[in-house]
Amino acid sequence: MSGWRTFAWQDGRLTFLDQTLLPGETRYITTQDYRVVADAIRRLKVRGAPAIGIAAAYGVVLGAKELAGAAQFGEKVRQVISELAETRPTAVNLFWALKRQQAVLERNESQAEAAMIITALENEACQIAAEDEQVCRAIGENGATLLADGITVLTHCNAGALATAAYGTALSAIRMAHRQGKRISVFADETRPLLQGARLTVWELMQEGIPVTLITDNMAAAVMHLGKVQAVIVGADRITANGDVANKIGTYGLAVLAKEHGIPFYVAAPLSTIDLELASGADIPIEERAAAEVTSFGGIPVAPEGVAVFNPAFDVTPAKYVTAIITEKGIATGDWKRTFRSWITPNE
Ligand SMILES: CSC[C@@H](O)[C@@H](O)C(=O)COP(=O)(O)O
């Protein structure tokens, strides 16, 4: 990637790229305050399921550092974990990463001093970030096997390096195929209301020299009908035991369209996005965001004041529309529950 990183951890400070300012400005925020991390997750300065988990894991470290020396240290760190868990409800990676930090706290709490617990939490956060980079690389290598030379793929939202520690998930597959010398072109949906496709996916792909064409969300049906797309590949915020997939609002429509046009619909995600505790997509909490995201565009009002707005940030694609789920362990093409169980050991 061309000289930018989603995260850096150095000398007890977290640095992250403010994604709300892209593509106009590449500005990093450096903080020692977990509240700044929580706020960044809420406001989508850090966004994308794996990236939210990584940011939250570092947030726990920052919170614990601030509490070093406080009475009832363990209890207070648990409160920081709860606060971070309140930031966004849909991406399960957030809760997966916080559970890992909670487990570190609980393993060390009875015999270790605060300083040792903080070191253990820091090691775990760095491990979560390092693992994500490896995992995304593996997802990309597995996903690239599905992308033939010369095809055009359509993607939605941003499932790229910005949404992870590096490489991305859906965009990792595209990246790896491109790096292998395959000629892959991309249609990027703009992804209303917050334009992750236009602002972030296009930015990432253009920096890597991958041919990308921007379309508005309502053009996807037409480009498929015109025979311009050979595969759809998206990321996920949560995948349930039966293979249902929550991802950015608009994904479900693309899956239905892909089926109608006989186009494969691929989902690329790490195992940390699979939630075996939920039986189906109906159980996934779907975040609803502020009306202003819909009633204005780039800060300019585009609807009469006071209009009623429904603004779900995600939708659920039923498993029957999913051709394959690409993970770091391999590619699932059905029999979801059994395949996921064979990949995920309890507590992983
Ligand atoms: C690898 S990121 C996968 C998903 O998190 C991504 O597709 C998505 O829906 C992100 O939504 P966002 O609201 O921008 O956090």
The ligand as an ORCA input file, in Angstrom:
! r2SCAN-3c Opt
* xyz 0 1
  C     -13.865     -5.500      6.127
  S     -15.096     -4.397      6.496
  C     -16.655     -5.211      6.333
  C     -17.790     -4.358      6.738
  O     -17.534     -3.828      8.018
  C     -18.058     -3.237      5.729
  O     -18.467     -3.803      4.521
  C     -19.126     -2.332      6.278
  O     -20.299     -2.591      6.146
  C     -18.650     -1.173      7.061
  O     -19.682     -0.339      7.529
  P     -19.274      0.995      8.287
  O     -20.585      1.593      8.699
  O     -18.521      1.839      7.323
  O     -18.448      0.592      9.491
*
